[in-house]
Amino acid sequence: MAKEKNKNKWRKSTNLVHEAEPRTAYGETGEALFLTSGYVYDSAEQAQARFLGEDDGYQYSRFGNPTVRSFEKRMIAFESSDFNAETGFEIDARATATGMAAVTAAMLCYLKAGDHVVAAKALFGSCRYIVETLLPRYGIKTTLIDGTDLTAWERAALPETKIFFLESPTNPMLDILDIEAISEIAHRHDSLMVVDNVFATPVLQNPFTLGADIVIYSATKHIDGQGRCLGGIVLGRKDWIDDYLANFIRQTGPSISPFNAWVMLKSLETMELRVHAHCDRAEKLTEALSVHPKVSRLVYPGNPSHPHFELAKKQMQRGGSLFSFEVSGGQKAAFKLANNLQLVKISNNLGDAKSLITHPSTTTHQKLEEQERLKIGITPGTLRVSVGLEDPQDLIDDFVQALESLGS
């Protein structure tokens, strides 16, 4: 007889290892991978009941798949570990093919022509595209504001505002936005609070405990953690998932593949360990670079020099795995430094076991006008670093030699 799980007593680390769909009859230790597009019914009557929603079995892997559901359930359990559903709401989730599919689905499943979105200006370039370009094509009005200014959120809200949208820390300048205070403003205006929590990860920050209604991840980043697979996930109030997101994904099809979901599911088992190891290295590296004479500015939420350091301590466990810094000499100097790194790789990805560096103004945010980039702090000399799992002294040595290559 299968043992009854006492899930209510499980803590976060345990949920990351154990939560999933039930084992098959073979009793496998590792969760099964169901590479199937369709499912067989015992009878025509059962097929009819499935499509009517009267039978809980699977129908088609665009709608749902046991491996995908295991990934979703593990993420739900992890996010719910610090969140009291008795005083809040029950959390559910749907996985998507990519992080941007998650952002797009979360917006379009709920919004309609005439609605309004308030969003922070400091967003990943593709998220800016969704808010600034895509939504207005469908008659959805948007307002971009300085997300660190609480009065700006209040002023921007309209009677037709339906969503407040932000990321914290922001990409790439790592501003910390007050999720709890902004959530209170959103709810006063009958709006949903939607948080892109990719940079903080669910290990370091739980937006649901701070008032968020919807939380989005690019699973491609720290959840996978090794640069292998694309994926995304949207978590939120179960009634909202049921009423809006589930059917949107069913009908439009931004579904994650079962194989990618299986990779994410297995990666979750080590995510907490990996994220803290990333933080260990980021802390040591930023401490060394913050005093280097050729670094004109360094931004890391875990460093007391960060302008939002106290807020970061309040809503995050640690400073995270990413930092940005600026070198004098603009793009030419930034390119020279990146090209002279021997260990750290040039890539626009993040959350990988390998340390990665990118030049935001020519990659992730290159579609923004220069004045818009400067408004959110991205200068031609700005570089963003995703700290990996290498020996911290090797990382320090690599950056020091690259900085020295810039000359006097």
C-alpha positions in Angstrom: 0.0 0.0 0.0 1.3 3.4 -0.9 2.3 5.6 2.0 0.1 8.7 2.6 2.2 11.8 2.1 2.1 14.3 5.0 2.7 17.3 2.7 1.6 19.9 5.1 4.8 19.3 7.2 7.2 19.2 4.3 9.6 22.1 4.1 11.0 23.8 1.0 14.1 21.7 0.5 12.0 18.5 0.8 9.4 19.6 -1.7 12.1 20.3 -4.3 13.2 16.7 -4.1 9.9 14.7 -3.6 6.8 16.5 -5.0 5.6 15.0 -8.3 2.9 12.9 -9.9 2.5 9.4 -8.4 5.0 6.7 -9.5 3.9 4.2 -12.2 3.4 0.6 -11.4 7.1 0.0 -11.9 8.0 2.0 -8.8 10.8 4.1 -10.4 13.0 6.3 -8.2 13.5 9.0 -10.8 10.2 10.4 -12.1 9.0 8.8 -15.4 9.3 10.7 -18.6 6.1 10.5 -20.7 7.0 11.3 -24.3 3.6 11.0 -25.7 1.4 13.4 -27.6 -1.9 11.6 -27.1 -3.7 9.1 -24.7 -5.8 6.1 -25.2 -9.3 5.8 -23.7 -11.0 2.7 -22.4 -14.2 3.6 -24.2 -15.9 6.3 -26.3 -17.8 7.2 -23.2 -14.6 7.8 -21.3 -13.3 10.0 -24.1 -16.5 12.0 -24.0 -16.3 12.4 -20.2 -12.6 13.6 -20.5 -13.6 16.3 -23.0 -16.6 17.4 -20.9 -14.3 17.7 -17.8 -16.1 14.9 -16.0 -13.1 12.6 -15.9 -9.7 13.8 -14.7 -7.5 11.8 -17.0 -5.2 13.2 -19.7 -6.4 13.9 -23.3 -3.6 15.5 -25.3 -0.2 16.7 -24.3 -0.9 20.3 -25.4 -3.5 20.4 -22.6 -1.6 18.4 -20.0 1.0 15.6 -19.6 2.0 13.6 -16.5 5.7 14.8 -16.7 4.7 18.4 -17.2 2.3 18.2 -14.3 5.1 16.8 -12.1 7.2 19.9 -12.8 4.2 22.1 -12.1 3.4 20.4 -8.9 6.9 20.6 -7.6 7.0 24.3 -8.3 3.6 24.8 -6.7 4.8 22.9 -3.6 8.0 25.0 -3.4 6.2 28.3 -3.7 3.5 27.2 -1.2 6.1 26.2 1.4 6.3 29.8 2.8 2.7 30.8 1.8 -0.3 30.2 4.0 -3.2 29.3 1.7 -5.5 29.5 4.7 -5.0 33.3 4.9 -4.3 33.8 1.2 -5.3 31.5 -1.7 -4.5 28.2 -3.2 -1.6 28.3 -5.8 -1.7 26.4 -9.1 0.6 26.6 -12.2 0.9 26.0 -15.9 4.3 25.4 -17.6 5.1 26.9 -21.0 7.6 26.4 -23.8 9.7 29.5 -22.8 9.9 32.2 -20.2 8.6 34.7 -22.8 5.7 32.4 -23.6 4.9 32.5 -19.8 4.9 36.3 -19.8 2.8 36.6 -23.0 0.3 34.0 -21.8 -0.1 35.6 -18.4 -1.0 38.9 -20.1 -3.1 37.9 -23.0 -5.1 35.2 -21.2 -6.5 37.9 -18.9 -6.5 41.3 -20.7 -8.8 42.6 -23.4 -9.2 45.7 -25.5 -9.8 48.7 -23.3 -7.8 47.3 -20.3 -4.7 49.1 -19.0 -1.4 47.8 -17.7 1.1 49.7 -15.5 4.6 48.4 -15.7 8.1 49.3 -14.5 10.4 50.8 -17.2 13.2 48.6 -16.1 12.3 45.3 -17.8 14.0 42.7 -20.0 14.0 43.8 -23.6 11.4 41.2 -24.7 9.2 42.1 -21.8 9.3 45.7 -22.8 8.2 44.6 -26.3 5.2 42.8 -24.9 4.2 45.8 -22.8 5.1 48.6 -25.2 4.4 47.1 -28.6 2.3 43.9 -28.5 -0.4 44.8 -26.0 -1.3 48.2 -27.7 -1.8 46.3 -31.0 -4.8 44.6 -29.3 -6.2 47.8 -27.8 -4.6 47.4 -24.4 -3.2 50.6 -23.0 0.1 50.6 -21.2 2.0 53.0 -19.0 5.7 52.6 -18.2 7.0 54.2 -15.0 10.0 54.4 -12.7 9.2 51.2 -10.7 11.2 52.4 -7.6 8.9 55.4 -7.2 5.8 54.3 -5.3 3.9 57.5 -6.1 4.4 56.8 -9.8 2.4 53.5 -9.5 -0.4 55.3 -7.7 -0.5 58.1 -10.2 -0.5 55.8 -13.2 -3.4 53.6 -12.1 -6.7 54.1 -14.0 -10.2 52.8 -13.5 -9.5 50.3 -16.3 -6.1 49.1 -14.9 -6.1 45.4 -14.6 -2.4 44.5 -14.1 0.7 45.9 -12.4 3.8 44.2 -13.8 7.4 44.3 -12.6 10.6 42.4 -12.2 12.7 42.6 -9.1 15.7 42.7 -9.2 15.5 44.3 -12.6 17.4 43.3 -15.7 20.2 44.4 -16.0 20.7 47.1 -13.4 19.3 45.2 -10.4 17.0 47.8 -9.0 15.0 46.4 -6.1 11.3 47.2 -6.2 9.1 47.1 -3.1 6.8 44.2 -4.1 4.8 44.4 -0.9 4.0 48.2 -1.2 3.3 48.0 -4.9 1.0 45.0 -4.3 -1.0 47.0 -1.8 -1.4 49.8 -4.4 -2.4 47.3 -7.1 -5.0 45.7 -4.9 -6.5 49.1 -3.9 -7.1 49.6 -7.6 -8.6 46.1 -8.1 -5.5 45.1 -10.2 -3.5 41.9 -10.3 0.1 42.1 -9.1 2.3 40.2 -11.6 6.0 39.6 -10.7 8.7 38.3 -12.9 10.9 36.6 -10.3 13.6 35.2 -12.5 16.6 37.1 -11.1 15.8 36.4 -7.4 14.7 32.8 -8.1 12.1 31.1 -5.8 15.0 30.2 -3.5 15.7 33.8 -2.5 12.3 35.5 -2.8 8.7 34.5 -2.6 6.5 37.2 -4.1 3.3 35.5 -3.0 4.2 36.2 0.7 4.7 39.9 -0.4 1.2 40.2 -2.0 1.7 39.1 -5.6 -1.1 37.4 -7.4 0.9 35.9 -10.3 4.5 34.9 -10.4 6.4 34.1 -13.6 9.7 32.3 -14.3 11.9 31.6 -17.2 12.7 28.0 -16.2 15.5 28.3 -18.8 17.6 30.2 -16.2 18.3 29.0 -12.7 15.6 26.2 -12.7 17.4 24.3 -15.4 20.7 25.9 -14.3 22.9 24.3 -16.9 21.9 25.9 -20.2 20.2 22.9 -21.7 16.5 23.5 -22.2 14.0 26.2 -22.7 10.9 26.5 -20.5 8.7 28.8 -18.5 6.0 28.6 -15.8 3.2 30.8 -14.5 2.1 30.4 -10.9 -1.0 32.1 -9.5 -4.3 31.9 -7.7 -6.0 28.6 -8.6 -9.2 30.3 -9.5 -7.3 32.6 -11.9 -5.4 29.7 -13.5 -8.7 27.8 -13.9 -10.7 30.7 -15.3 -8.1 32.3 -17.6 -4.7 30.7 -18.1 -5.6 27.0 -18.4 -7.9 27.4 -21.4 -5.7 30.0 -23.0 -2.8 27.5 -23.1 -5.1 24.7 -24.2 -6.4 26.7 -27.2 -3.2 28.6 -28.2 -0.6 25.9 -27.5 2.5 27.6 -25.9 3.1 24.2 -24.2 6.4 22.9 -22.8 7.7 19.6 -24.2 7.5 16.7 -21.7 11.3 16.2 -22.2 12.1 19.8 -21.2 9.7 19.6 -18.3 11.5 16.4 -17.1 14.8 18.2 -17.2 13.4 21.1 -15.2 11.8 18.6 -12.7 15.1 16.9 -12.1 17.0 20.2 -11.9 14.8 21.4 -9.2 16.2 18.8 -6.8 19.5 20.7 -6.7 18.3 24.3 -7.3 18.5 25.4 -3.7 22.0 24.1 -3.3 23.1 25.7 -6.6 21.5 29.1 -6.0 23.3 29.4 -2.6 26.5 28.3 -4.2 26.0 31.0 -6.9 25.5 33.6 -4.2 28.6 32.5 -2.3 30.7 33.2 -5.4 28.9 36.4 -6.4 29.5 37.8 -2.9 33.2 37.1 -3.1 33.6 38.3 -6.7 31.7 41.6 -6.2 33.6 42.3 -3.0 36.8 42.1 -4.9 35.7 44.1 -7.9 33.9 46.8 -5.9 37.3 48.2 -4.8 39.1 47.8 -8.2 40.2 51.2 -9.5 39.0 50.4 -13.1 35.5 49.6 -12.0 33.7 52.9 -11.9 30.4 51.5 -10.6 29.3 48.1 -9.3 25.7 47.2 -8.7 24.9 44.1 -6.5 21.9 43.8 -4.2 23.9 42.0 -1.6 26.5 44.8 -1.3 25.8 47.7 1.2 26.6 50.2 -1.6 23.5 49.2 -3.5 20.9 52.0 -3.3 18.2 49.6 -2.3 20.3 47.4 0.0 17.9 47.6 3.0 14.9 46.7 0.8 16.8 43.8 -0.7 17.6 42.5 2.8 13.9 42.8 3.7 12.4 40.9 0.7 15.3 38.6 -0.5 17.3 36.0 1.5 20.6 37.0 -0.3 21.8 39.2 -3.1 21.5 36.7 -5.9 23.8 35.4 -8.7 23.9 38.5 -10.9 25.6 41.8 -10.8 26.4 44.7 -13.2 29.4 47.0 -13.3 30.6 49.8 -15.4 34.1 50.5 -16.8 35.3 53.9 -18.2 35.9 54.0 -21.9 32.4 53.1 -23.0 31.6 50.3 -25.4 35.2 49.9 -26.6 36.5 49.3 -23.1 33.6 47.0 -22.2 34.1 44.9 -25.4 37.8 44.7 -24.7 37.3 43.5 -21.2 34.7 40.9 -22.2 37.0 39.7 -25.0 40.0 39.3 -22.7 38.2 37.2 -20.1 39.5 33.6 -20.4 37.2 31.7 -18.0 34.0 33.7 -18.1 32.0 33.2 -21.4 30.2 35.9 -23.4 26.5 35.0 -23.6 23.2 36.7 -23.0 21.9 33.7 -21.0 22.0 33.7 -17.2 21.6 31.3 -14.2 24.0 28.8 -15.8 26.7 26.7 -13.9 29.2 28.6 -16.1 29.8 32.3 -15.4 28.6 34.5 -18.3 29.0 38.1 -19.3 26.9 40.3 -21.6 26.9 43.8 -22.9 23.2 44.9 -22.4 23.2 47.9 -24.7 24.2 45.8 -27.7 22.3 42.6 -26.8 19.4 42.2 -24.4 18.4 45.9 -24.5 19.7 47.0 -27.9 16.2 47.6 -29.3 15.7 50.4 -26.8 16.6 53.9 -27.8 19.8 55.1 -26.2 18.0 57.7 -24.1 15.7 54.9 -22.7 18.7 52.8 -21.9 20.3 55.7 -20.1 17.2 56.3 -18.1 17.3 52.9 -16.6 21.1 53.1 -16.0 22.5 51.1 -19.0 25.5 53.0 -20.3 27.8 51.9 -23.2 30.3 50.8 -20.5 27.9 48.6 -18.6 28.4 44.8 -18.4 26.1 42.3 -16.7 27.5 39.2 -15.1 25.8 35.9 -14.2 28.1 34.2 -11.7 28.4 30.5 -12.1 29.8 27.7 -10.0 33.5 28.0 -10.7 36.1 28.5 -7.9 35.6 32.1 -6.7 39.4 32.8 -6.8 39.6 31.7 -10.4 36.8 34.1 -11.2 38.5 37.0 -9.3 41.8 36.3 -11.1 40.1 36.2 -14.5 38.3 39.6 -14.0 41.5 41.2 -12.6 43.6 40.2 -15.5 40.9 41.4 -17.9 40.6 44.7 -16.1 44.3 45.2 -16.2 44.2 44.7 -20.0 42.4 48.0 -20.2 45.5 49.9 -19.4 45.8 53.1 -17.5 
